[in-house]
Amino acid sequence: MLKIHKLTFNPFSENTYVVTDETNDCAVIDPGCCNDKERNELVQTIEAYGLKPVLLLNTHCHIDHIPGNKFIFEKYGLLPQIHEKELEILHNAPRFAEFFGFQCDESPEPGKFLNAGDEVKLGNSVFKVLFTPGHSPGSISFYCEKAGVVISGDVLFYRSVGRFDLPESNGKDLYNSLVNQMMTLPDNVKVHSGHGPETTIGFERFNNPYIHDESSFA
């Protein structure tokens, strides 16, 4: 049975996920921890449940989603797995963070590039990689059909969507990701977003003002 532990970190209130199943192997997804207190909270969560970190996954590489990559590598020996189109953003993150007065350690280089349709195996669980660009050029989401769960990064939020006014973002691509990827999932799929509360595909299908308004993405 899939279990998802959410930790909210850094000044951007980013959601970091520790995902595990009955094997107690776990994936750390988008480690936003940016100081000792937050890093300790992440480690304490992992240890409290007796988990073994085996994967480090990034939905995308904006500064609020990767500051813990270096720590995870040094602590557990895990290299991040990302989409190749995020590589430039990964490399530029520390410099970009300076404009916000935000500390973002330089991430280790990716251990693997993930592409649409790839399967990421975690213990007895399997996540399908969905290519969901727009907020970021190489944004990906992780969908576990068996558990009815998608970890969407900053693509889809509760009654909202990710920003598309950032460098390298694209409103048209984001709209296509929402319609052609997210909204093709079953209504009962639970959405774990990069910010804010959980939601479901069905709720967003009928309550998200962006889903049926393509003009919002112009």
N, C-alpha and C positions, 0 to 999 in steps of 0.2 A: 504494500500500500504506500502510495506516494505521500510524503509529508513535506510541507513547505514552511520554513521559518523565515519571517520577514524582520529585517532590522533597518531602521531608518537613520541615515547618516548624513553628515556634512551640512553646510549652510544651505544647500539646495534641497534638503529633505528628500534625498534619493533613497529608494528602496533597494536594499541588498538582500538577495535570497540565498538561503542555504537549503538545498533540496536533497532529499534522501528517500530511501525506501527501506524495506525490511532487511536488506543486507547491511545497512548502516554505512555503506559508501555514500559520499555526498559530493555535490557540485556546489561551488560558490559562484554565483552569477552576479556580475556587476558589483564588485566590492568597492563601495563608496567610502569606506573608512579612511579618514584623513589625519587622524591624530592617535596618540597612544590610548586614550580612553575608548575610542571607537574600535580600535584594533583589538584591545583587550575584550571588549564586549563580543566581538565576532568569535574570538578564540574560546571564550567562556561558553558561548552557545554551542559551538562544535563539541567541546569537551563535556558539557553537561548532558548531552544526548549520546555520548560515546560514539561519535561519528568519525569516519576516516575520509578526509578530503582527497578526491581522486581527479577532479576536473575543475578548471577555472575557465568560465565562459563569460564573454562580453557580448551583450546584445548590440552595442555600439560603443564608440570610444570617446564620447564627450567627457569633459573634465570631471564631472560629478559621478561618473560610472566606473572610472578606472584608477582612482588614487590608491586603492588597496592592492593593485596588481603586483607591485614590487614586494609588498609585505607578504602576500600569499606565496609568491615564488620563493622568498627567503625562508619562510616558515615551513612550507609544505613541499617545495620543489616543483610546483606546478606552473607551467607556461600558459598564457592566455590563448584561447581559441576564438578567432574573430573571422569576419568576412574580409577578404583581401581589399575591398574598397574602403575599409576603415583604416588602413595602414597609415596613410598620411595624417589623418586626424589623431591617431595614436601617437605618432612622432611629434606632432605639434602641440599636444596637450599641455605639457609643462609651461611652455612659453605663453600659450593662450591663457592659461590659468592666472598668470601674473597680472593680467589686465583687470582681473576681479579681486586681486589681493588674496588669492586662494592657492594653497599649497597642493600641488599634484606631482608626486614623485614620478620620475621617468619609468615607464613600464618596461619590463623585459620584452624582447621580441616575441611574436606569436610562435607557439609550438606547432600550430596547425591552422590552416584556413578552412572555414566552413562555407559550404555552398547550398543553394536551394535544393531541397530534397535529401540532403545528407541525413543520416541517423546518428544521433549521439546516444550511446548506451551508458546507463548509470545503474549499476547493480542489475536488477531484474526489469528495469524500466527503460523505455526507449522514447527519445524525443526526436521529432522530425523538425528539421530546420526549415523555417519559412523565410523567404527573402522579402523583407518589408521596408524598402527604402523610402525616403522622403524627408523624415526628420533628420536623417543622416544618410549619406549615400550608400553605405553598406550595412544598414541596420538589418538585423535578423531577429526572429522570434522563435521560441522553442515550444513545440506543441506535443504534448503527451496524450495521444488519443485514448489510451486505456484509462487514464486517470481523469480525462476531461478537463485538462488544464493547459493554458497557454501563458507563457511568460513573455510579455509583449514589449519590454523595454519602454521607449517613449513614443511608440506608435499610437496606442489606444489607451485612453484614461477613462475614468468614471465621468461620463457626460462631456468628454472633451477629447482632444487629440494632441499629439506632440507639436511643438513649434515648427514652423517652416519658414521663418524669417532669419534663420541663422546662416552663417557661411556654409556653403555646400549642401544646404537643405533645398527641397524642391516640393512645392505644394501639390503639383500634379502627380508626382510620384507617390506622395503620401496618400492622396485620395485613392489612387489605384491600389495601393497596398491595403487600405481599409476595405475597399469594395471587393477586390479580387482575391484577397487572402483572409483577412479577419472575418468578413461577413459571410464567407463560405463555410465557416466552422459551425457546428451545431449550437443551438441556442443555450444549451445547458453548460457549455464550456466556461469554466471560471477563468477570468482574466486577472493575472497578477502583473500590475503595471510598474513602470519605473518610478512613479510618483503617485501619491494618493492611495485611496482605498481600493480593495478588490471590487470587481464587478463581474458581469457575465455577458457573453456575446448577445444573448437574447435581450437583455435589458438595454444594451447599447444600440441594438438594431432599431428599437422603438423609441428610445429616449435621448439618443445622442444627436444634438442639432446639426452636427457636421456631416453625418452619414448620408443624408439625403439632400445636401446642399453643396454641389460641386463648385458653385461660384465662390464659396468661402475660401477656396484654395487658390484663387487667381493671384 
